């Protein structure tokens, strides 16, 4: 075989500019498709979120047939019109068919075993008690930690949980605490779940922190919540 036959033909080199141009085109098309998908689903996502919030509010404020959105900014409460971006802590008023305030639905969250646990709880300002609780977000261990959302006996804790304010009105008279399963003695205690101690204590910490901060503001602004719209 001759030397000429052993010489391989040169491999064509792809221009760096051409590669960058191609990748840029792919990225642009991908971005365009993502924008189209977002625009197509944005309305549906917003509608689903609104429906989920309404279900949660009506669940934790028994008897409520209407809701209004409010926000807390600098210690004051203001009505939050639908679709308007919030600048403070958002909560909800639950009203009967005539527009009378039945309670408010307040957010609470705390670090659980796996991740942040977020709940919504109902508060009756007339009795100063928690009147319902639902888990909005949790990644706790299936079969154990997720019992905070499913265990009927645990849910009974939030039918009339004492969250009365102190004489000054700037905090709780008694801290909300989770106790060992079967050891509850006081109306401000949460009877924990056997085998899911961390998760049930997480709910107690979340509710105590939220109630301590928000309930004094709710009391001070009851006239805003009760005002006819």
C-alpha positions as CSV (number, residue, x, y, z in Angstrom):
1,X,0.0,0.0,0.0
2,X,1.4,3.3,-1.0
3,X,2.0,6.2,1.4
4,X,-0.6,8.3,-0.4
5,X,-3.2,5.7,0.4
6,X,-2.4,5.7,4.1
7,X,-3.1,9.5,4.4
8,X,-6.6,10.0,5.8
9,X,-8.8,12.7,4.4
10,X,-9.0,15.7,6.8
11,X,-12.0,15.8,9.1
12,X,-14.1,18.9,8.4
13,X,-14.0,21.3,11.4
14,X,-17.3,22.7,12.6
15,X,-17.2,26.5,13.1
16,X,-17.4,27.6,16.7
17,X,-19.6,30.4,15.5
18,X,-22.0,28.0,13.9
19,X,-22.2,25.8,17.1
20,X,-23.0,28.9,19.2
21,X,-25.5,30.1,16.6
22,X,-27.2,26.6,16.7
23,X,-27.3,26.4,20.5
24,X,-28.6,29.9,20.7
25,X,-31.4,29.1,18.3
26,X,-32.4,26.0,20.3
27,X,-32.4,28.0,23.6
28,X,-34.5,30.7,22.0
29,X,-37.1,28.2,20.7
30,X,-37.1,26.4,24.1
31,X,-37.7,29.7,25.9
32,X,-40.4,30.7,23.5
33,X,-42.2,27.3,24.1
34,X,-41.9,27.7,27.9
35,X,-43.5,31.2,27.7
36,X,-46.4,29.8,25.6
37,X,-46.9,27.0,28.1
38,X,-46.8,29.4,31.1
39,X,-49.3,31.7,29.4
40,X,-51.6,28.9,28.6
41,X,-51.6,27.5,32.1
42,X,-51.3,30.7,34.2
43,X,-55.0,31.3,34.3
44,X,-55.8,27.7,35.2
45,X,-53.2,27.6,38.0
46,X,-54.6,30.9,39.4
47,X,-58.1,29.5,39.3
48,X,-57.1,26.2,41.0
49,X,-55.2,28.1,43.7
50,X,-58.2,30.4,44.4
51,X,-60.5,27.3,44.6
52,X,-58.1,25.5,46.9
53,X,-57.9,28.6,49.2
54,X,-61.7,28.9,49.3
55,X,-62.1,25.2,50.2
56,X,-59.5,25.6,53.0
57,X,-61.2,28.8,54.4
58,X,-64.6,27.2,54.4
59,X,-63.1,24.1,56.1
60,X,-61.4,25.9,59.0
61,X,-64.2,28.4,59.5
62,X,-67.3,26.2,59.8
63,X,-70.5,27.7,58.4
64,X,-68.7,30.3,56.2
65,X,-70.2,30.8,52.8
66,X,-68.2,33.9,51.7
67,X,-64.6,34.9,52.1
68,X,-62.6,38.1,51.8
69,X,-58.9,38.5,51.5
70,X,-56.9,40.8,53.9
71,X,-53.3,41.6,54.5
72,X,-51.3,42.8,57.5
73,X,-48.9,45.6,56.8
74,X,-47.1,47.4,59.6
75,X,-49.4,46.1,62.2
76,X,-52.6,47.2,60.5
77,X,-55.2,45.2,58.5
78,X,-56.4,46.2,55.0
79,X,-58.7,44.6,52.5
80,X,-56.8,42.9,49.7
81,X,-58.8,43.2,46.4
82,X,-58.9,40.0,44.3
83,X,-56.0,39.9,41.9
84,X,-54.0,42.6,43.6
85,X,-50.4,41.7,44.7
86,X,-49.9,41.4,48.5
87,X,-47.2,43.3,50.3
88,X,-47.8,41.8,53.7
89,X,-49.1,38.7,55.5
90,X,-52.3,37.4,53.8
91,X,-55.2,36.0,55.7
92,X,-58.9,35.5,55.1
93,X,-62.2,36.4,56.7
94,X,-65.0,33.9,56.7
95,X,-68.6,35.2,56.5
96,X,-72.1,33.8,56.5
97,X,-74.6,34.4,53.8
98,X,-75.6,37.7,55.4
99,X,-72.0,39.0,55.5
100,X,-71.5,38.5,59.3
101,X,-68.0,37.6,60.3
102,X,-67.7,34.0,61.6
103,X,-64.0,33.8,61.9
104,X,-60.7,34.3,60.2
105,X,-58.4,31.9,58.5
106,X,-54.7,32.5,59.4
107,X,-51.5,31.0,58.0
108,X,-48.8,29.2,60.1
109,X,-45.6,27.4,59.3
110,X,-42.7,25.7,60.9
111,X,-39.8,23.4,60.1
112,X,-40.9,19.7,60.2
113,X,-39.0,16.5,59.9
114,X,-38.6,16.7,56.2
115,X,-39.4,20.3,55.2
116,X,-41.5,23.3,56.1
117,X,-45.0,22.4,57.1
118,X,-47.7,25.0,56.2
119,X,-51.1,25.1,57.7
120,X,-54.2,27.3,57.7
121,X,-56.2,27.5,60.9
122,X,-59.5,29.1,61.8
123,X,-59.9,31.6,64.7
124,X,-63.1,32.7,66.3
125,X,-62.5,36.2,67.9
126,X,-65.7,35.9,70.0
127,X,-64.6,32.7,71.8
128,X,-60.8,33.3,71.3
129,X,-60.4,29.7,70.1
130,X,-59.0,27.9,67.1
131,X,-62.0,26.3,65.4
132,X,-60.4,24.4,62.6
133,X,-57.1,23.4,60.9
134,X,-56.0,22.1,57.6
135,X,-52.5,21.3,56.2
136,X,-51.7,23.3,53.1
137,X,-48.3,21.9,52.4
138,X,-46.3,19.0,54.0
139,X,-43.6,16.5,52.9
140,X,-43.7,14.6,56.2
141,X,-43.2,10.8,56.1
142,X,-46.2,9.0,54.5
143,X,-48.0,6.9,57.1
144,X,-46.5,8.7,60.0
145,X,-45.9,12.4,59.7
146,X,-48.7,12.9,57.3
147,X,-51.1,11.9,60.0
148,X,-51.3,15.6,61.0
149,X,-53.6,16.0,58.0
150,X,-55.5,12.7,58.2
151,X,-55.8,11.6,61.8
152,X,-59.3,12.5,63.1
153,X,-58.3,12.5,66.7
154,X,-55.5,14.9,66.0
155,X,-57.9,17.2,64.1
156,X,-60.2,17.2,67.2
157,X,-57.5,19.3,68.9
158,X,-58.6,22.3,66.7
159,X,-62.3,22.3,67.4
160,X,-61.9,24.6,70.4
161,X,-58.2,25.2,71.1
162,X,-57.7,28.0,73.6
163,X,-55.7,30.9,72.2
164,X,-56.9,33.7,74.6
165,X,-54.8,36.8,74.7
166,X,-53.2,38.1,77.9
167,X,-54.6,41.0,79.9
168,X,-52.5,43.5,77.9
169,X,-53.6,42.0,74.6
170,X,-50.1,41.8,73.1
171,X,-49.6,38.0,73.3
172,X,-51.2,34.7,74.3
173,X,-52.2,34.1,77.9
174,X,-50.9,30.5,77.5
175,X,-48.5,29.3,74.8
176,X,-49.9,26.6,72.5
177,X,-47.9,23.4,73.0
178,X,-48.0,19.9,71.8
179,X,-47.9,17.3,74.6
180,X,-47.4,13.6,74.6
181,X,-50.3,11.5,73.2
182,X,-52.8,11.1,76.0
183,X,-51.2,13.7,78.3
184,X,-53.4,16.7,77.4
185,X,-54.7,18.5,80.5
186,X,-55.4,22.1,79.4
187,X,-57.4,23.6,76.6
188,X,-54.4,25.3,75.0
189,X,-52.5,22.0,74.7
190,X,-52.5,19.8,71.5
191,X,-52.7,16.1,72.1
192,X,-49.8,14.7,70.0
193,X,-49.8,11.7,67.6
194,X,-48.1,8.6,68.8
195,X,-45.3,7.8,66.3
196,X,-45.5,11.2,64.7
197,X,-44.2,13.3,67.6
198,X,-42.0,15.6,65.4
199,X,-44.8,16.4,63.0
200,X,-47.4,17.1,65.6
201,X,-45.0,19.3,67.6
202,X,-44.3,21.2,64.4
203,X,-48.0,22.1,64.1
204,X,-48.0,23.3,67.7
205,X,-44.9,25.5,67.2
206,X,-46.3,26.9,64.0
207,X,-49.7,27.7,65.6
208,X,-48.1,29.2,68.7
209,X,-45.8,31.5,66.7
210,X,-48.6,32.6,64.3
211,X,-51.2,33.2,67.0
212,X,-48.8,35.1,69.2
213,X,-48.0,37.4,66.4
214,X,-51.3,37.8,64.5
215,X,-54.1,37.5,67.1
216,X,-53.2,40.8,68.8
217,X,-53.4,42.5,65.4
218,X,-56.7,40.8,64.6
219,X,-58.3,42.0,67.9
220,X,-57.1,45.5,67.2
221,X,-58.6,45.5,63.7
222,X,-61.9,43.7,64.2
223,X,-63.8,46.7,63.0
224,X,-62.1,46.4,59.6
225,X,-62.9,42.7,59.3
226,X,-66.6,43.3,60.3
227,X,-67.1,46.3,58.0
228,X,-69.7,45.9,55.3
229,X,-68.2,45.7,51.8
